[in-house]
């Protein structure tokens, strides 16, 4: 179900809209209390979200006796909603271009909070126009903030979108038991992975794509932000390239450490485990 929520988010529904729409599809004609119970969302928020879905032609309202009942529209209506948004955008595009002040580009910064907010940053990155991104990944911090199971589903969604990434894993923050640490999964999950030099303290995950830079804090701080700036993104790409050149592939790392005292090997991912 979480994967369906992610897909609905990627086409423009909010997290709560996706959860409530899916719940209504399952429940059939139902009332606000049942929806609130199934989604664990407050009644007042459920009511407001249902109104939003009605405006998007994704929810019907009927009455049974004196009580309102809500019924999710057919999933095909989602496609019609997307087409209507595209048509509306095409109509106003000339006006938007006419007021665009290209003489002064002001960076845009969007803030996100909590686990759901940090997950939303990863989902936003999937909207890259080039279908790829560069990431610095302190895996211990990443998995603590968004959750192992969610990250595995994210990998599955990324592969379905044929979305490639370069990822520099912070060597001092590896999680050996994480199955995607297994180098056998790197190519299958569309990742080119290197490992940073030892003793580098980078607790924040950083993503670079298009003209944007995403930064995610550790679980302790629980916030993140996306900066939209051509110059800043270019600067970060240059710094990323320097760190990439200093970082090692798995094979290089293995050769370097083969004479060191043994430690627990990463969990091997089976064919059944790998989402691709």
Phi and psi in degrees as a GROMACS rama.xvg file:
@    title "Ramachandran Plot"
@    xaxis  label "Phi"
@    yaxis  label "Psi"
@TYPE xy
-62.5826  -34.7415  UNK-2
-66.4073  -39.1711  UNK-3
-63.4211  -39.4833  UNK-4
-59.313  -42.9743  UNK-5
-63.0769  -40.3393  UNK-6
-65.3492  -42.4451  UNK-7
-65.6332  -36.2851  UNK-8
-61.3044  -40.9915  UNK-9
-67.6672  -18.1827  UNK-10
-103.329  9.66003  UNK-11
118.247  -6.70314  UNK-12
-80.7123  147.776  UNK-13
-74.3319  169.205  UNK-14
-59.2749  -44.9896  UNK-15
-70.2833  -38.1717  UNK-16
-60.4974  -42.6268  UNK-17
-64.2796  -44.8243  UNK-18
-63.1793  -43.749  UNK-19
-71.8965  -39.1729  UNK-20
-61.7065  -45.2448  UNK-21
-64.8944  -38.9084  UNK-22
-62.6072  -41.778  UNK-23
-68.5276  -34.4421  UNK-24
-59.9288  -40.6872  UNK-25
-72.0237  -40.902  UNK-26
-78.9121  -25.2159  UNK-27
73.3515  -161.206  UNK-28
-55.944  125.649  UNK-29
-155.65  175.385  UNK-30
-111.642  173.67  UNK-31
-62.0848  -38.2126  UNK-32
-62.6196  -42.6526  UNK-33
-64.2055  -39.3723  UNK-34
-65.3472  -43.4441  UNK-35
-61.2904  -40.7616  UNK-36
-65.2251  -40.1699  UNK-37
-74.2171  -33.9729  UNK-38
-98.4119  -11.4198  UNK-39
59.9853  36.7513  UNK-40
-113.667  140.831  UNK-41
-57.7182  145.813  UNK-42
-56.0873  -42.1527  UNK-43
-63.1055  -38.2113  UNK-44
-71.3733  -38.4513  UNK-45
-59.2881  -45.8692  UNK-46
-60.7899  -46.6256  UNK-47
-62.3764  -40.7026  UNK-48
-69.4715  -37.2507  UNK-49
-61.3092  -38.236  UNK-50
-63.9892  -39.7698  UNK-51
-62.5487  -42.0939  UNK-52
-66.1187  -34.9001  UNK-53
-61.495  -43.1405  UNK-54
-63.1718  -26.3991  UNK-55
-92.0853  8.47153  UNK-56
62.0508  30.5843  UNK-57
-110.521  5.00836  UNK-58
-146.931  136.778  UNK-59
-109.39  150.265  UNK-60
-120.544  128.45  UNK-61
-126.664  174.919  UNK-62
-124.431  142.905  UNK-63
-130.22  104.302  UNK-64
70.1992  -123.572  UNK-65
-101.884  3.62139  UNK-66
-107.772  142.256  UNK-67
-77.7039  143.432  UNK-68
-125.389  147.564  UNK-69
-116.409  138.341  UNK-70
-134.541  124.116  UNK-71
-65.4446  137.283  UNK-72
-67.7702  163.419  UNK-73
-59.9488  141.685  UNK-74
-55.0798  -25.723  UNK-75
-61.0712  -23.4487  UNK-76
-64.2948  -24.1463  UNK-77
-60.4442  -41.0853  UNK-78
-65.067  -40.3369  UNK-79
-65.0404  -36.9768  UNK-80
-62.6448  -42.8274  UNK-81
-63.812  -41.5492  UNK-82
-64.0095  -39.1748  UNK-83
-66.4155  -39.7163  UNK-84
-63.826  -41.3594  UNK-85
-63.9959  -41.6957  UNK-86
-65.1808  -42.3766  UNK-87
-63.7756  -40.1333  UNK-88
-65.0632  -41.3615  UNK-89
-61.3463  -33.8184  UNK-90
-69.1413  -36.6534  UNK-91
-96.8024  -4.42461  UNK-92
-57.3904  -44.0511  UNK-93
-59.2686  -38.7929  UNK-94
-66.5145  -40.6437  UNK-95
-61.6017  -42.0267  UNK-96
-65.5337  -34.8793  UNK-97
-69.6857  -26.1984  UNK-98
-101.595  1.79519  UNK-99
-71.4878  117.504  UNK-100
-88.7696  91.2558  UNK-101
-78.2821  -7.79079  UNK-102
-75.2931  -18.2194  UNK-103
-142.888  110.25  UNK-104
-99.7309  112.105  UNK-105
-97.5902  126.766  UNK-106
-58.7605  145.68  UNK-107
-112.437  131.742  UNK-108
-122.714  125.251  UNK-109
-115.952  127.321  UNK-110
-99.786  148.509  UNK-111
-134.582  146.421  UNK-112
-131.288  150.953  UNK-113
74.5129  175.723  UNK-114
-59.4387  -45.3063  UNK-115
-63.9065  -38.0219  UNK-116
-64.1974  -41.1103  UNK-117
-67.895  -37.4559  UNK-118
-62.3666  -39.1652  UNK-119
-61.5739  -33.7508  UNK-120
-61.8876  -45.0927  UNK-121
-61.0197  -41.1807  UNK-122
-65.8741  -37.9849  UNK-123
-61.3982  -37.2184  UNK-124
-63.213  -27.2756  UNK-125
-68.5155  -10.5067  UNK-126
-88.0029  10.0655  UNK-127
-52.8615  134.071  UNK-128
-68.2776  -22.553  UNK-129
-95.9363  -2.86703  UNK-130
61.6583  31.6815  UNK-131
-156.214  166.953  UNK-132
-158.439  160.639  UNK-133
-109.54  131.629  UNK-134
-128.463  143.73  UNK-135
-104.334  122.496  UNK-136
-124.546  97.3903  UNK-137
-79.8391  90.8665  UNK-138
-58.0488  -33.8406  UNK-139
-60.4334  -46.8438  UNK-140
-66.4355  -42.1677  UNK-141
-59.8712  -49.7021  UNK-142
-71.2531  -29.2725  UNK-143
-70.3615  -32.2323  UNK-144
-85.0396  -44.8691  UNK-145
-104.405  -14.3318  UNK-146
95.6181  140.4  UNK-147
-64.4741  -48.4196  UNK-148
-62.4279  -42.1078  UNK-149
-63.1434  -41.7966  UNK-150
-64.2587  -35.6007  UNK-151
-64.1127  -42.0775  UNK-152
-65.5403  -35.246  UNK-153
-63.0767  -41.6033  UNK-154
-60.3259  -42.1549  UNK-155
-62.1735  -44.7872  UNK-156
-64.3145  -40.9198  UNK-157
-60.0782  -43.07  UNK-158
-66.3504  -40.5946  UNK-159
-59.7602  -31.2196  UNK-160
-87.7481  3.32831  UNK-161
54.3611  47.9041  UNK-162
-105.413  115.071  UNK-163
-95.8552  145.499  UNK-164
-135.249  150.992  UNK-165
-97.8859  135.868  UNK-166
-135.28  124.793  UNK-167
-98.524  109.619  UNK-168
-82.8797  132.172  UNK-169
-72.9944  115.512  UNK-170
-59.3101  -33.0767  UNK-171
-83.441  -1.02374  UNK-172
-126.754  36.1142  UNK-173
-80.0574  154.362  UNK-174
-118.157  99.6221  UNK-175
-62.7833  -27.704  UNK-176
-82.4256  -6.28981  UNK-177
-76.7471  122.14  UNK-178
-64.7232  -25.9676  UNK-179
-81.3516  3.95956  UNK-180
-79.2712  -15.8151  UNK-181
-66.317  121.084  UNK-182
-61.5327  -19.6425  UNK-183
-64.8732  -19.4348  UNK-184
-92.0194  -12.0346  UNK-185
-58.6837  -57.4195  UNK-186
-67.6021  -38.2735  UNK-187
-64.5721  -29.2639  UNK-188
-102.12  20.0439  UNK-189
59.4706  49.4073  UNK-190
-130.157  133.57  UNK-191
-104.783  108.369  UNK-192
-111.882  134.516  UNK-193
-129.362  169.026  UNK-194
-123.039  130.409  UNK-195
-66.3213  159.986  UNK-196
-57.5602  151.668  UNK-197
-62.6621  156.159  UNK-198
66.6786  20.4161  UNK-199
-90.694  123.002  UNK-200
-95.9401  94.9487  UNK-201
-126.727  90.2933  UNK-202
-80.2031  -14.5952  UNK-203
-95.4649  136.393  UNK-204
-78.247  138.331  UNK-205
-132.542  127.964  UNK-206
-120.664  139.707  UNK-207
-126.715  122.55  UNK-208
-155.901  147.935  UNK-209
47.9892  -127.714  UNK-210
-107.461  33.1354  UNK-211
-126.276  150.484  UNK-212
-129.381  123.141  UNK-213
-103.748  137.6  UNK-214
-129.876  128.284  UNK-215
-121.186  129.282  UNK-216
-79.1828  177.631  UNK-217
-74.8414  170.827  UNK-218
-61.5158  -32.787  UNK-219
-58.2404  -40.2496  UNK-220
-91.9715  -36.269  UNK-221
63.9138  40.5654  UNK-222
-145.129  168.826  UNK-223
-159.015  172.61  UNK-224
-156.86  158.484  UNK-225
-121.138  124.989  UNK-226
-102.275  125.849  UNK-227
-105.409  101.984  UNK-228
-158.168  122.896  UNK-229
-61.3633  -46.576  UNK-230
-66.0674  -44.3741  UNK-231
-65.0655  -41.7173  UNK-232
-62.3211  -39.6441  UNK-233
-65.4157  -41.4995  UNK-234
-60.7191  -43.0836  UNK-235
-67.354  -33.9162  UNK-236
-64.3834  -39.3764  UNK-237
-64.4391  -44.4142  UNK-238
-64.9195  -38.1504  UNK-239
-62.2438  -41.7452  UNK-240
-61.9951  -38.9707  UNK-241
-62.9575  -44.5765  UNK-242
-68.7489  -36.4373  UNK-243
-60.6345  -44.2953  UNK-244
-65.6007  -29.3254  UNK-245
-83.0525  -16.1825  UNK-246
-86.5312  164.216  UNK-247
-115.857  148.829  UNK-248
-72.4292  169.986  UNK-249
-60.123  -42.5142  UNK-250
-64.1192  -42.3121  UNK-251
-62.9763  -40.5415  UNK-252
-65.2748  -39.6808  UNK-253
-65.6727  -42.4361  UNK-254
-64.0645  -40.4932  UNK-255
-64.8173  -33.9034  UNK-256
-101.401  2.93496  UNK-257
-63.5739  -26.0962  UNK-258
-95.7119  1.24011  UNK-259
-84.2285  161.433  UNK-260
-53.9951  140.143  UNK-261
-67.72  150.893  UNK-262
-137.412  171.912  UNK-263
-58.6098  129.945  UNK-264
-76.7773  151.052  UNK-265
-58.7372  146.386  UNK-266
-60.7318  131.77  UNK-267
-78.7833  131.314  UNK-268
-88.3162  129.227  UNK-269
-84.8275  167.66  UNK-270
-58.6146  -33.8205  UNK-271
-69.148  -32.858  UNK-272
-72.7302  -38.046  UNK-273
-72.9437  125.263  UNK-274
-91.413  104.682  UNK-275
